[in-house]
Amino acid sequence: MINIETYKEEQIDYLIVEGDVDASSSIHLDEALTKLADGDDIKAILVDGSKLDYISSAGLGVFMSYIDVFKSKDIQLIIFGLSNKVFNVFQILGLDQLLNITKDKEAAKEKLHEVQS
Amino acid sequence: MKFNLKVYCEKTRLKEIRDFVSDKLQSYTTDEVEINQLVLAVDEVCANLIIHSNACNAQESINLEVLVNDDGVTFEITDNGVEFDFSKYQEPTIEQVVREKRKGGIGLMLVNRIMDKVEFLSQKNSNKCILYKTFSRNS
């Protein structure tokens, strides 16, 4: 089960990912990111992972496949709010070093200011 | 203890597999991160078998056996699909995966990092993947 919601706040696009992102459901995360990336005037996407219960390689692969796309479009991607067990999955392959991951929404916004200034 | 689960080759069954593994490990380790890693390793192998070896054919099934004691856990996953030749598997680098924007290919990397031992055996029409891990509190 996966549930994805989006909203915009102070020029920032937020993506709330809830539930499990696995081989069966990762397509929905992929579609949501594609839709955002194709939108006009997107500067930053902050992914709220506080309700994300599980992520497998299929979900990691989706985030990894957008690293260069977002870089070329100058879109900042920051993931925040991950539980210890979900954050650990990013750490196993060192993806916590490749992707911007912060503790919570406030830290994500600070990080965004840092990289944009 | 030994537990067994048979599931049909549909991607939507992965959740059932994860819940089963998580449930059976609860009495042996309370480390949430460790349980999630073991669940992940089984999920990755089963996803590969369902998608690649059995082409999501719901007429086919995979069998998961969990052998667990206080020291560690062995997962034996059996199927009758296309054999996976582990000896020919070449692990990509993370840079390759990012550059080529491939959304697959890192599942086995995770399995190799998580488990102490990973084996793929094939005999006639039957394939078996054996995963072993000692619980961290004992190592």
gemmi code that builds the backbone of each chain (N, CA, C; Angstrom):
import gemmi

chains = {
    "A": [
        ("MET", (0.835, -1.205, 0.000), (0.000, 0.000, 0.000), (0.871, 1.258, 0.000)),
        ("ILE", (0.592, 2.111, -0.939), (1.326, 3.374, -0.988), (0.312, 4.498, -1.185)),
        ("ASN", (0.585, 5.601, -0.549), (-0.273, 6.768, -0.749), (0.636, 7.973, -0.962)),
        ("ILE", (0.387, 8.709, -2.026), (1.239, 9.850, -2.333), (0.396, 11.111, -2.460)),
        ("GLU", (0.797, 12.132, -1.743), (0.090, 13.414, -1.826), (1.089, 14.516, -2.129)),
        ("THR", (0.634, 15.538, -2.808), (1.522, 16.668, -3.090), (0.863, 17.968, -2.648)),
        ("TYR", (1.658, 18.927, -2.260), (1.158, 20.271, -1.985), (2.283, 21.277, -2.180)),
        ("LYS", (1.902, 22.518, -2.340), (2.888, 23.568, -2.542), (2.798, 24.559, -1.393)),
        ("GLU", (3.946, 24.960, -0.889), (3.968, 25.889, 0.244), (5.203, 26.767, 0.094)),
        ("GLU", (5.027, 28.053, 0.104), (6.138, 29.010, -0.025), (7.058, 28.648, -1.203)),
        ("GLN", (6.469, 28.421, -2.354), (7.219, 28.114, -3.595), (7.929, 26.761, -3.594)),
        ("ILE", (7.667, 25.975, -2.567), (8.323, 24.657, -2.496), (7.267, 23.575, -2.736)),
        ("ASP", (7.616, 22.587, -3.563), (6.706, 21.465, -3.803), (7.008, 20.339, -2.819)),
        ("TYR", (5.972, 19.893, -2.144), (6.128, 18.803, -1.183), (5.468, 17.535, -1.714)),
        ("LEU", (6.106, 16.410, -1.390), (5.575, 15.108, -1.794), (5.525, 14.252, -0.523)),
        ("ILE", (4.335, 13.895, -0.099), (4.216, 13.033, 1.089), (4.094, 11.589, 0.604)),
        ("VAL", (5.028, 10.756, 1.037), (4.990, 9.344, 0.638), (4.653, 8.519, 1.874)),
        ("GLU", (3.549, 7.804, 1.780), (3.072, 7.052, 2.932), (2.936, 5.576, 2.590)),
        ("GLY", (3.361, 4.713, 3.521), (3.191, 3.273, 3.310), (4.461, 2.590, 2.852)),
        ("ASP", (4.319, 1.653, 1.924), (5.448, 0.832, 1.465), (5.794, 1.153, 0.011)),
        ("VAL", (7.069, 1.426, -0.251), (7.510, 1.585, -1.636), (8.324, 0.339, -1.984)),
        ("ASP", (7.706, -0.563, -2.735), (8.387, -1.806, -3.108), (8.299, -2.016, -4.626)),
        ("ALA", (8.649, -3.221, -5.084), (8.663, -3.496, -6.526), (7.275, -3.348, -7.142)),
        ("SER", (6.267, -3.498, -6.308), (4.909, -3.414, -6.805), (4.387, -1.968, -6.859)),
        ("SER", (4.838, -1.133, -5.928), (4.262, 0.213, -5.810), (5.178, 1.356, -6.236)),
        ("SER", (6.458, 1.059, -6.499), (7.419, 2.138, -6.780), (7.038, 2.949, -8.020)),
        ("ILE", (6.280, 2.341, -8.916), (5.820, 3.023, -10.130), (5.042, 4.305, -9.787)),
        ("HIS", (4.315, 4.282, -8.683), (3.522, 5.454, -8.286), (4.418, 6.606, -7.822)),
        ("LEU", (5.516, 6.248, -7.138), (6.483, 7.271, -6.728), (7.158, 7.853, -7.971)),
        ("ASP", (7.482, 6.968, -8.898), (8.119, 7.374, -10.149), (7.222, 8.358, -10.920)),
        ("GLU", (5.958, 7.996, -11.036), (5.006, 8.850, -11.761), (4.848, 10.214, -11.089)),
        ("ALA", (4.794, 10.198, -9.750), (4.621, 11.459, -9.013), (5.828, 12.366, -9.212)),
        ("LEU", (7.038, 11.786, -9.197), (8.254, 12.594, -9.391), (8.347, 13.105, -10.826)),
        ("THR", (7.949, 12.267, -11.785), (7.960, 12.694, -13.192), (7.025, 13.881, -13.392)),
        ("LYS", (5.846, 13.784, -12.799), (4.843, 14.845, -12.927), (5.394, 16.161, -12.356)),
        ("LEU", (6.037, 16.064, -11.196), (6.609, 17.268, -10.587), (7.760, 17.817, -11.435)),
        ("ALA", (8.623, 16.905, -11.893), (9.791, 17.337, -12.668), (9.397, 17.998, -13.981)),
        ("ASP", (8.259, 17.574, -14.514), (7.789, 18.131, -15.788), (7.014, 19.441, -15.618)),
        ("GLY", (6.718, 19.778, -14.376), (5.937, 20.994, -14.122), (6.740, 22.254, -14.383)),
        ("ASP", (6.029, 23.355, -14.486), (6.705, 24.639, -14.718), (7.181, 25.227, -13.402)),
        ("ASP", (8.299, 25.892, -13.475), (8.790, 26.667, -12.352), (8.961, 25.846, -11.062)),
        ("ILE", (9.510, 24.647, -11.200), (9.789, 23.825, -10.021), (11.237, 24.065, -9.602)),
        ("LYS", (11.406, 24.543, -8.392), (12.763, 24.819, -7.905), (13.223, 23.770, -6.896)),
        ("ALA", (12.251, 23.281, -6.112), (12.618, 22.333, -5.069), (11.495, 21.355, -4.780)),
        ("ILE", (11.887, 20.095, -4.563), (10.921, 19.075, -4.164), (11.381, 18.524, -2.816)),
        ("LEU", (10.546, 18.690, -1.817), (10.855, 18.156, -0.498), (9.961, 16.939, -0.257)),
        ("VAL", (10.597, 15.796, -0.050), (9.847, 14.557, 0.136), (9.673, 14.282, 1.626)),
        ("ASP", (8.422, 14.260, 2.065), (8.111, 13.966, 3.462), (7.995, 12.446, 3.618)),
        ("GLY", (9.031, 11.864, 4.239), (9.046, 10.406, 4.405), (8.684, 9.970, 5.809)),
        ("SER", (8.040, 10.864, 6.563), (7.750, 10.525, 7.966), (6.695, 9.422, 8.107)),
        ("LYS", (5.920, 9.200, 7.052), (4.920, 8.121, 7.114), (5.311, 6.951, 6.205)),
        ("LEU", (6.585, 6.959, 5.796), (7.077, 5.877, 4.934), (7.487, 4.700, 5.824)),
        ("ASP", (6.800, 3.577, 5.670), (7.062, 2.419, 6.536), (8.166, 1.526, 6.004)),
        ("TYR", (8.315, 1.530, 4.670), (9.249, 0.564, 4.078), (9.693, 1.041, 2.707)),
        ("ILE", (10.964, 0.814, 2.410), (11.439, 1.089, 1.047), (12.387, -0.033, 0.620)),
        ("SER", (12.219, -0.504, -0.602), (13.126, -1.532, -1.121), (13.972, -0.901, -2.227)),
        ("SER", (14.785, -1.725, -2.879), (15.668, -1.209, -3.933), (14.884, -0.534, -5.047)),
        ("ALA", (13.641, -0.982, -5.254), (12.821, -0.377, -6.313), (12.577, 1.112, -6.017)),
        ("GLY", (12.331, 1.408, -4.752), (12.113, 2.802, -4.346), (13.401, 3.597, -4.374)),
        ("LEU", (14.489, 2.980, -3.887), (15.794, 3.664, -3.925), (16.157, 3.984, -5.364)),
        ("GLY", (15.883, 2.999, -6.246), (16.202, 3.150, -7.670), (15.468, 4.332, -8.284)),
        ("VAL", (14.231, 4.552, -7.864), (13.466, 5.685, -8.383), (14.171, 6.990, -8.007)),
        ("PHE", (14.515, 7.148, -6.732), (15.199, 8.380, -6.312), (16.532, 8.556, -7.059)),
        ("MET", (17.271, 7.436, -7.201), (18.576, 7.522, -7.869), (18.439, 7.928, -9.330)),
        ("SER", (17.360, 7.466, -9.967), (17.190, 7.753, -11.399), (16.894, 9.230, -11.662)),
        ("TYR", (16.517, 9.972, -10.608), (16.218, 11.388, -10.789), (17.373, 12.313, -10.408)),
        ("ILE", (18.443, 11.745, -9.855), (19.554, 12.595, -9.390), (20.067, 13.486, -10.525)),
        ("ASP", (20.401, 12.876, -11.657), (20.942, 13.656, -12.788), (19.873, 14.520, -13.460)),
        ("VAL", (18.637, 13.997, -13.508), (17.533, 14.747, -14.126), (17.325, 16.051, -13.375)),
        ("PHE", (17.238, 15.958, -12.053), (17.001, 17.156, -11.241), (18.202, 18.104, -11.291)),
        ("LYS", (19.395, 17.506, -11.342), (20.603, 18.334, -11.416), (20.567, 19.175, -12.699)),
        ("SER", (20.212, 18.540, -13.810), (20.201, 19.259, -15.090), (19.095, 20.317, -15.130)),
        ("LYS", (18.043, 20.098, -14.375), (16.938, 21.077, -14.354), (17.061, 22.048, -13.194)),
        ("ASP", (18.140, 21.898, -12.435), (18.379, 22.758, -11.276), (17.243, 22.680, -10.243)),
        ("ILE", (16.774, 21.463, -10.039), (15.731, 21.229, -9.023), (16.396, 20.564, -7.810)),
        ("GLN", (16.164, 21.132, -6.637), (16.718, 20.534, -5.422), (15.758, 19.470, -4.899)),
        ("LEU", (16.320, 18.302, -4.554), (15.511, 17.238, -3.964), (16.020, 16.976, -2.553)),
        ("ILE", (15.126, 17.098, -1.585), (15.513, 16.819, -0.207), (14.466, 15.880, 0.409)),
        ("ILE", (14.956, 14.833, 1.047), (14.062, 13.870, 1.691), (14.151, 14.102, 3.201)),
        ("PHE", (13.032, 14.143, 3.878), (13.097, 14.352, 5.334), (12.126, 13.449, 6.100)),
        ("GLY", (12.421, 13.316, 7.409), (11.491, 12.631, 8.311), (11.546, 11.121, 8.314)),
        ("LEU", (12.613, 10.539, 7.749), (12.672, 9.072, 7.662), (12.850, 8.447, 9.047)),
        ("SER", (12.213, 7.312, 9.257), (12.423, 6.560, 10.498), (13.823, 5.952, 10.443)),
        ("ASN", (14.312, 5.489, 11.600), (15.661, 4.886, 11.634), (15.801, 3.729, 10.665)),
        ("LYS", (14.779, 2.861, 10.657), (14.900, 1.649, 9.825), (14.882, 1.990, 8.333)),
        ("VAL", (14.109, 2.993, 7.953), (14.057, 3.366, 6.531), (15.333, 4.118, 6.142)),
        ("PHE", (15.794, 5.002, 7.024), (17.045, 5.723, 6.748), (18.202, 4.735, 6.598)),
        ("ASN", (18.184, 3.685, 7.415), (19.234, 2.672, 7.347), (19.333, 2.041, 5.955)),
        ("VAL", (18.195, 1.870, 5.283), (18.210, 1.266, 3.938), (18.980, 2.173, 2.962)),
        ("PHE", (18.836, 3.480, 3.117), (19.597, 4.421, 2.280), (21.094, 4.326, 2.625)),
        ("GLN", (21.370, 4.087, 3.914), (22.769, 4.048, 4.365), (23.528, 2.818, 3.865)),
        ("ILE", (22.820, 1.689, 3.713), (23.493, 0.429, 3.359), (24.372, 0.599, 2.115)),
        ("LEU", (23.849, 1.337, 1.118), (24.622, 1.530, -0.118), (25.257, 2.926, -0.197)),
        ("GLY", (25.198, 3.650, 0.901), (25.809, 4.985, 0.920), (24.995, 6.042, 0.200)),
        ("LEU", (23.709, 5.776, -0.008), (22.879, 6.747, -0.732), (22.583, 7.975, 0.110)),
        ("ASP", (22.786, 7.861, 1.421), (22.603, 9.023, 2.291), (23.653, 10.086, 1.982)),
        ("GLN", (24.729, 9.680, 1.304), (25.764, 10.636, 0.897), (25.468, 11.246, -0.483)),
        ("LEU", (24.675, 10.529, -1.269), (24.362, 10.981, -2.633), (23.115, 11.857, -2.677)),
        ("LEU", (22.210, 11.586, -1.767), (20.945, 12.329, -1.729), (20.942, 13.238, -0.508)),
        ("ASN", (20.208, 14.332, -0.594), (20.063, 15.206, 0.566), (18.963, 14.656, 1.463)),
        ("ILE", (19.355, 14.246, 2.660), (18.372, 13.696, 3.603), (18.506, 14.440, 4.925)),
        ("THR", (17.404, 14.964, 5.421), (17.455, 15.683, 6.700), (16.449, 15.077, 7.687)),
        ("LYS", (16.638, 15.472, 8.943), (15.829, 14.891, 10.031), (14.344, 15.259, 9.898)),
        ("ASP", (14.067, 16.558, 9.709), (12.667, 16.973, 9.649), (12.462, 18.113, 8.627)),
        ("LYS", (11.239, 18.582, 8.570), (10.867, 19.583, 7.563), (11.666, 20.880, 7.740)),
        ("GLU", (11.830, 21.311, 8.995), (12.569, 22.548, 9.256), (14.008, 22.436, 8.748)),
        ("ALA", (14.635, 21.302, 9.075), (16.018, 21.074, 8.636), (16.096, 21.008, 7.108)),
        ("ALA", (15.049, 20.461, 6.500), (15.019, 20.371, 5.037), (14.962, 21.777, 4.426)),
        ("LYS", (14.153, 22.646, 5.034), (14.032, 24.017, 4.524), (15.347, 24.787, 4.712)),
        ("GLU", (15.986, 24.542, 5.864), (17.296, 25.177, 6.104), (18.317, 24.723, 5.064)),
        ("LYS", (18.305, 23.412, 4.818), (19.231, 22.836, 3.834), (18.992, 23.474, 2.458)),
        ("LEU", (17.733, 23.672, 2.146), (17.371, 24.254, 0.863), (17.910, 25.684, 0.744)),
        ("HIS", (17.759, 26.459, 1.815), (18.300, 27.825, 1.823), (19.807, 27.807, 1.627)),
        ("GLU", (20.451, 26.838, 2.311), (21.915, 26.675, 2.222), (22.353, 26.452, 0.771)),
        ("VAL", (21.715, 25.485, 0.112), (22.144, 25.147, -1.251), (21.726, 26.193, -2.280)),
        ("GLN", (20.666, 26.949, -1.955), (20.199, 27.954, -2.916), (20.951, 29.270, -2.798)),
        ("SER", (21.590, 29.479, -1.615), (22.262, 30.766, -1.430), (23.709, 30.708, -1.902)),
    ],
    "B": [
        ("MET", (13.299, -23.057, 15.178), (11.944, -23.154, 14.625), (11.985, -23.051, 13.099)),
        ("LYS", (11.013, -23.708, 12.491), (10.944, -23.697, 11.033), (9.549, -23.241, 10.602)),
        ("PHE", (9.533, -22.288, 9.683), (8.252, -21.772, 9.194), (8.246, -21.817, 7.668)),
        ("ASN", (7.071, -21.961, 7.111), (6.979, -22.086, 5.662), (5.857, -21.215, 5.079)),
        ("LEU", (6.147, -20.603, 3.934), (5.121, -19.799, 3.257), (5.225, -20.020, 1.756)),
        ("LYS", (4.086, -20.314, 1.149), (4.051, -20.454, -0.314), (3.272, -19.262, -0.876)),
        ("VAL", (3.863, -18.585, -1.848), (3.140, -17.464, -2.453), (3.166, -17.565, -3.978)),
        ("TYR", (2.102, -17.093, -4.590), (2.044, -17.104, -6.044), (2.838, -15.914, -6.590)),
        ("CYS", (3.314, -16.066, -7.814), (4.246, -15.085, -8.377), (3.567, -13.808, -8.862)),
        ("GLU", (3.124, -13.026, -7.911), (2.549, -11.714, -8.211), (3.258, -10.701, -7.322)),
        ("LYS", (3.554, -9.556, -7.887), (4.283, -8.526, -7.121), (3.509, -8.064, -5.889)),
        ("THR", (2.193, -8.111, -5.998), (1.365, -7.650, -4.876), (1.480, -8.572, -3.664)),
        ("ARG", (2.093, -9.742, -3.861), (2.270, -10.696, -2.747), (3.485, -10.365, -1.882)),
        ("LEU", (4.295, -9.415, -2.315), (5.533, -9.115, -1.578), (5.251, -8.650, -0.150)),
        ("LYS", (4.180, -7.916, 0.006), (3.813, -7.415, 1.343), (3.537, -8.595, 2.292)),
        ("GLU", (2.876, -9.606, 1.746), (2.557, -10.804, 2.534), (3.855, -11.489, 2.980)),
        ("ILE", (4.816, -11.538, 2.090), (6.113, -12.149, 2.404), (6.808, -11.337, 3.504)),
        ("ARG", (6.788, -10.019, 3.363), (7.461, -9.156, 4.362), (6.811, -9.293, 5.738)),
        ("ASP", (5.498, -9.295, 5.759), (4.790, -9.425, 7.041), (5.098, -10.772, 7.695)),
        ("PHE", (5.186, -11.802, 6.881), (5.473, -13.151, 7.381), (6.862, -13.194, 8.019)),
        ("VAL", (7.860, -12.680, 7.303), (9.245, -12.705, 7.813), (9.352, -11.869, 9.087)),
        ("SER", (8.790, -10.696, 9.052), (8.843, -9.805, 10.207), (8.209, -10.467, 11.425)),
        ("ASP", (7.068, -11.066, 11.226), (6.340, -11.731, 12.312), (7.168, -12.870, 12.924)),
        ("LYS", (7.816, -13.656, 12.079), (8.564, -14.826, 12.578), (9.850, -14.420, 13.288)),
        ("LEU", (10.374, -13.240, 12.980), (11.648, -12.823, 13.594), (11.456, -12.087, 14.917)),
        ("GLN", (10.247, -11.606, 15.147), (9.984, -10.779, 16.337), (10.437, -11.420, 17.648)),
        ("SER", (10.293, -12.741, 17.777), (10.640, -13.405, 19.041), (12.141, -13.587, 19.213)),
        ("TYR", (12.901, -13.358, 18.139), (14.333, -13.638, 18.199), (15.219, -12.404, 18.262)),
        ("THR", (14.709, -11.295, 17.767), (15.462, -10.048, 17.861), (14.478, -8.878, 17.968)),
        ("THR", (14.838, -7.933, 18.804), (13.948, -6.778, 18.966), (14.494, -5.575, 18.204)),
        ("ASP", (15.634, -5.774, 17.562), (16.286, -4.694, 16.831), (15.505, -4.420, 15.537)),
        ("GLU", (14.782, -3.299, 15.546), (13.904, -2.948, 14.432), (14.664, -2.794, 13.110)),
        ("VAL", (15.878, -2.215, 13.198), (16.676, -2.006, 11.987), (17.128, -3.353, 11.421)),
        ("GLU", (17.534, -4.259, 12.321), (17.987, -5.580, 11.874), (16.835, -6.372, 11.242)),
        ("ILE", (15.674, -6.323, 11.880), (14.506, -7.037, 11.323), (14.191, -6.482, 9.936)),
        ("ASN", (14.198, -5.146, 9.818), (13.885, -4.535, 8.518), (14.903, -4.938, 7.446)),
        ("GLN", (16.172, -5.037, 7.835), (17.202, -5.439, 6.861), (16.953, -6.871, 6.373)),
        ("LEU", (16.605, -7.755, 7.306), (16.364, -9.154, 6.925), (15.109, -9.272, 6.059)),
        ("VAL", (14.087, -8.515, 6.422), (12.856, -8.481, 5.625), (13.189, -7.980, 4.217)),
        ("LEU", (14.022, -6.949, 4.150), (14.419, -6.352, 2.872), (15.160, -7.368, 1.995)),
        ("ALA", (16.097, -8.100, 2.606), (16.877, -9.082, 1.833), (15.957, -10.134, 1.205)),
        ("VAL", (15.006, -10.625, 1.994), (14.070, -11.642, 1.475), (13.176, -11.023, 0.395)),
        ("ASP", (12.715, -9.815, 0.645), (11.851, -9.105, -0.305), (12.556, -8.922, -1.655)),
        ("GLU", (13.842, -8.558, -1.599), (14.606, -8.331, -2.838), (14.747, -9.611, -3.646)),
        ("VAL", (15.089, -10.712, -2.968), (15.245, -11.983, -3.683), (13.897, -12.425, -4.255)),
        ("CYS", (12.850, -12.336, -3.433), (11.525, -12.770, -3.904), (11.039, -11.898, -5.067)),
        ("ALA", (11.297, -10.587, -4.995), (10.888, -9.694, -6.094), (11.600, -10.114, -7.379)),
        ("ASN", (12.901, -10.399, -7.287), (13.649, -10.837, -8.468), (13.087, -12.135, -9.028)),
        ("LEU", (12.786, -13.082, -8.141), (12.267, -14.377, -8.600), (10.887, -14.205, -9.235)),
        ("ILE", (10.046, -13.399, -8.614), (8.690, -13.198, -9.147), (8.756, -12.487, -10.506)),
        ("ILE", (9.551, -11.419, -10.590), (9.576, -10.598, -11.810), (10.428, -11.221, -12.914)),
        ("HIS", (11.663, -11.592, -12.571), (12.590, -12.048, -13.613), (12.534, -13.555, -13.886)),
        ("SER", (12.501, -14.361, -12.844), (12.533, -15.812, -13.070), (11.176, -16.364, -13.471)),
        ("ASN", (10.120, -15.714, -13.003), (8.785, -16.260, -13.261), (7.856, -15.304, -14.011)),
        ("ALA", (8.402, -14.182, -14.477), (7.655, -13.217, -15.302), (6.267, -12.889, -14.746)),
        ("CYS", (6.172, -12.779, -13.426), (4.911, -12.432, -12.740), (3.756, -13.353, -13.137)),
        ("ASN", (4.070, -14.624, -13.383), (3.049, -15.588, -13.757), (2.394, -16.146, -12.486)),
        ("ALA", (1.151, -15.752, -12.254), (0.459, -16.130, -11.010), (0.150, -17.626, -10.910)),
        ("GLN", (0.392, -18.351, -12.002), (0.223, -19.814, -11.946), (1.423, -20.458, -11.243)),
        ("GLU", (2.537, -19.707, -11.242), (3.763, -20.216, -10.597), (3.810, -19.740, -9.154)),
        ("SER", (4.631, -20.441, -8.372), (4.735, -20.028, -6.972), (6.177, -20.104, -6.497)),
        ("ILE", (6.453, -19.405, -5.412), (7.754, -19.548, -4.756), (7.496, -20.002, -3.320)),
        ("ASN", (8.471, -20.715, -2.787), (8.321, -21.218, -1.437), (9.413, -20.635, -0.544)),
        ("LEU", (8.996, -20.106, 0.579), (9.950, -19.510, 1.520), (9.962, -20.315, 2.805)),
        ("GLU", (11.161, -20.765, 3.174), (11.310, -21.482, 4.437), (12.193, -20.634, 5.345)),
        ("VAL", (11.762, -20.437, 6.553), (12.528, -19.642, 7.519), (12.972, -20.570, 8.640)),
        ("LEU", (14.281, -20.707, 8.811), (14.816, -21.516, 9.911), (15.512, -20.560, 10.862)),
        ("VAL", (14.961, -20.429, 12.049), (15.486, -19.408, 12.952), (15.727, -19.971, 14.343)),
        ("ASN", (16.832, -19.535, 14.941), (17.086, -19.843, 16.350), (17.743, -18.619, 16.977)),
        ("ASP", (18.190, -18.746, 18.216), (18.735, -17.575, 18.910), (20.006, -17.022, 18.262)),
        ("ASP", (20.705, -17.856, 17.509), (21.962, -17.406, 16.895), (21.756, -16.633, 15.600)),
        ("GLY", (20.814, -17.099, 14.798), (20.640, -16.438, 13.505), (19.512, -17.051, 12.705)),
        ("VAL", (19.457, -16.660, 11.447), (18.344, -17.106, 10.608), (18.820, -17.518, 9.215)),
        ("THR", (18.195, -18.583, 8.710), (18.437, -19.017, 7.334), (17.111, -18.931, 6.581)),
        ("PHE", (17.159, -18.312, 5.407), (15.985, -18.277, 4.541), (16.290, -19.152, 3.330)),
        ("GLU", (15.389, -20.058, 2.997), (15.544, -20.856, 1.780), (14.361, -20.546, 0.877)),
        ("ILE", (14.671, -19.986, -0.271), (13.607, -19.577, -1.188), (13.714, -20.435, -2.448)),
        ("THR", (12.665, -21.185, -2.719), (12.691, -22.139, -3.822), (11.674, -21.752, -4.893)),
        ("ASP", (12.056, -21.915, -6.152), (11.100, -21.687, -7.241), (11.451, -22.583, -8.411)),
        ("ASN", (10.576, -22.613, -9.411), (10.802, -23.467, -10.585), (10.962, -22.638, -11.852)),
        ("GLY", (11.333, -21.388, -11.707), (11.449, -20.507, -12.866), (12.804, -20.585, -13.543)),
        ("VAL", (13.128, -19.528, -14.270), (14.389, -19.463, -14.997), (15.538, -19.339, -13.992)),
        ("GLU", (16.545, -20.158, -14.212), (17.685, -20.190, -13.287), (18.441, -18.851, -13.271)),
        ("PHE", (18.857, -18.428, -12.095), (19.682, -17.226, -11.977), (21.127, -17.662, -11.759)),
        ("ASP", (22.000, -17.265, -12.671), (23.400, -17.664, -12.563), (24.174, -16.603, -11.768)),
        ("PHE", (24.286, -16.865, -10.481), (24.912, -15.918, -9.565), (26.379, -15.681, -9.916)),
        ("SER", (27.016, -16.718, -10.503), (28.446, -16.602, -10.830), (28.678, -15.562, -11.935)),
        ("LYS", (27.629, -15.322, -12.740), (27.777, -14.345, -13.829), (27.308, -12.946, -13.431)),
        ("TYR", (26.821, -12.844, -12.203), (26.307, -11.544, -11.743), (27.463, -10.590, -11.460)),
        ("GLN", (27.414, -9.449, -12.098), (28.433, -8.425, -11.866), (27.772, -7.227, -11.214)),
        ("GLU", (28.236, -6.935, -10.024), (27.614, -5.840, -9.286), (27.941, -4.505, -9.949)),
        ("PRO", (26.909, -3.701, -10.253), (27.213, -2.381, -10.823), (27.726, -1.454, -9.725)),
        ("THR", (28.350, -0.368, -10.104), (28.705, 0.633, -9.098), (27.509, 1.565, -8.951)),
        ("ILE", (27.459, 2.254, -7.831), (26.361, 3.198, -7.597), (26.386, 4.286, -8.685)),
        ("GLU", (27.588, 4.699, -9.075), (27.730, 5.744, -10.103), (27.106, 5.277, -11.426)),
        ("GLN", (27.331, 3.994, -11.762), (26.751, 3.428, -12.990), (25.223, 3.483, -12.939)),
        ("VAL", (24.674, 3.086, -11.796), (23.224, 3.050, -11.646), (22.648, 4.459, -11.799)),
        ("VAL", (23.314, 5.446, -11.190), (22.845, 6.838, -11.275), (22.960, 7.335, -12.710)),
        ("ARG", (24.112, 7.071, -13.333), (24.372, 7.573, -14.681), (23.412, 6.976, -15.701)),
        ("GLU", (23.171, 5.683, -15.572), (22.327, 4.999, -16.560), (20.841, 5.100, -16.225)),
        ("LYS", (20.530, 5.754, -15.113), (19.140, 5.951, -14.671), (18.360, 4.650, -14.665)),
        ("ARG", (19.036, 3.558, -14.348), (18.287, 2.304, -14.303), (17.667, 2.165, -12.925)),
        ("LYS", (16.419, 1.805, -12.948), (15.692, 1.759, -11.674), (15.857, 0.412, -10.991)),
        ("GLY", (16.487, -0.537, -11.678), (16.725, -1.831, -11.045), (18.218, -2.053, -10.902)),
        ("GLY", (18.572, -3.197, -10.385), (19.994, -3.567, -10.351), (20.676, -3.402, -9.023)),
        ("ILE", (19.986, -2.812, -8.047), (20.662, -2.654, -6.760), (20.096, -3.572, -5.673)),
        ("GLY", (19.094, -4.355, -6.049), (18.484, -5.268, -5.071), (19.487, -6.258, -4.508)),
        ("LEU", (20.237, -6.897, -5.409), (21.218, -7.889, -4.954), (22.388, -7.261, -4.209)),
        ("MET", (22.667, -5.996, -4.543), (23.715, -5.283, -3.793), (23.312, -5.195, -2.331)),
        ("LEU", (22.041, -4.868, -2.115), (21.542, -4.770, -0.738), (21.618, -6.135, -0.044)),
        ("VAL", (21.192, -7.166, -0.763), (21.189, -8.519, -0.186), (22.616, -8.920, 0.218)),
        ("ASN", (23.564, -8.657, -0.669), (24.965, -9.004, -0.383), (25.519, -8.243, 0.816)),
        ("ARG", (25.086, -6.980, 0.964), (25.577, -6.177, 2.102), (24.957, -6.636, 3.415)),
        ("ILE", (23.697, -7.040, 3.340), (22.961, -7.376, 4.565), (23.311, -8.764, 5.099)),
        ("MET", (23.311, -9.756, 4.209), (23.438, -11.143, 4.658), (24.902, -11.558, 4.824)),
        ("ASP", (25.142, -12.545, 5.691), (26.496, -13.084, 5.863), (26.832, -14.042, 4.723)),
        ("LYS", (25.806, -14.730, 4.232), (26.047, -15.720, 3.184), (24.875, -15.731, 2.203)),
        ("VAL", (25.192, -15.708, 0.905), (24.155, -15.730, -0.137), (24.532, -16.812, -1.147)),
        ("GLU", (23.634, -17.756, -1.372), (23.918, -18.831, -2.333), (22.732, -19.022, -3.272)),
        ("PHE", (23.022, -19.308, -4.531), (21.973, -19.674, -5.483), (22.316, -21.043, -6.041)),
        ("LEU", (21.429, -21.998, -5.873), (21.677, -23.354, -6.366), (20.569, -23.736, -7.343)),
        ("SER", (20.940, -24.475, -8.391), (19.918, -24.941, -9.333), (20.105, -26.412, -9.616)),
        ("GLN", (18.993, -27.116, -9.631), (19.023, -28.541, -9.904), (17.788, -28.889, -10.722)),
        ("LYS", (17.979, -29.491, -11.878), (16.868, -29.785, -12.792), (16.000, -28.533, -12.962)),
        ("ASN", (14.730, -28.582, -12.609), (13.880, -27.396, -12.798), (13.678, -26.593, -11.531)),
        ("SER", (14.473, -26.919, -10.528), (14.248, -26.247, -9.248), (15.438, -25.365, -8.865)),
        ("ASN", (15.149, -24.168, -8.448), (16.203, -23.241, -8.008), (16.010, -22.933, -6.535)),
        ("LYS", (17.141, -22.799, -5.847), (17.046, -22.471, -4.429), (18.019, -21.343, -4.095)),
        ("CYS", (17.526, -20.352, -3.395), (18.392, -19.285, -2.898), (18.460, -19.444, -1.388)),
        ("ILE", (19.689, -19.500, -0.874), (19.861, -19.650, 0.577), (20.532, -18.396, 1.129)),
        ("LEU", (19.889, -17.795, 2.103), (20.430, -16.586, 2.740), (20.663, -16.896, 4.218)),
        ("TYR", (21.832, -16.512, 4.733), (22.086, -16.742, 6.152), (22.611, -15.483, 6.837)),
        ("LYS", (22.175, -15.290, 8.060), (22.667, -14.141, 8.834), (22.677, -14.477, 10.327)),
        ("THR", (23.813, -14.175, 10.980), (23.894, -14.294, 12.432), (23.308, -13.015, 13.019)),
        ("PHE", (22.499, -13.160, 14.066), (21.946, -11.952, 14.691), (23.062, -11.114, 15.280)),
        ("SER", (22.948, -9.816, 15.156), (24.061, -8.929, 15.513), (24.423, -8.974, 16.989)),
        ("ARG", (23.439, -9.209, 17.846), (23.761, -9.224, 19.289), (24.699, -10.376, 19.645)),
        ("ASN", (24.742, -11.406, 18.780), (25.579, -12.565, 19.049), (26.928, -12.491, 18.369)),
        ("SER", (27.092, -11.488, 17.508), (28.333, -11.496, 16.736), (29.390, -10.635, 17.412)),
    ],
}
model = gemmi.Model(1)
for chain_id, residues in chains.items():
    chain = gemmi.Chain(chain_id)
    for i, (resn, *xyz) in enumerate(residues, 1):
        res = gemmi.Residue()
        res.name, res.seqid = resn, gemmi.SeqId(i, " ")
        for name, pos in zip(("N", "CA", "C"), xyz):
            atom = gemmi.Atom()
            atom.name, atom.element = name, gemmi.Element(name[0])
            atom.pos, atom.b_iso = gemmi.Position(*pos), 0.0
            res.add_atom(atom)
        chain.add_residue(res)
    model.add_chain(chain)
structure = gemmi.Structure()
structure.add_model(model)
structure.setup_entities()
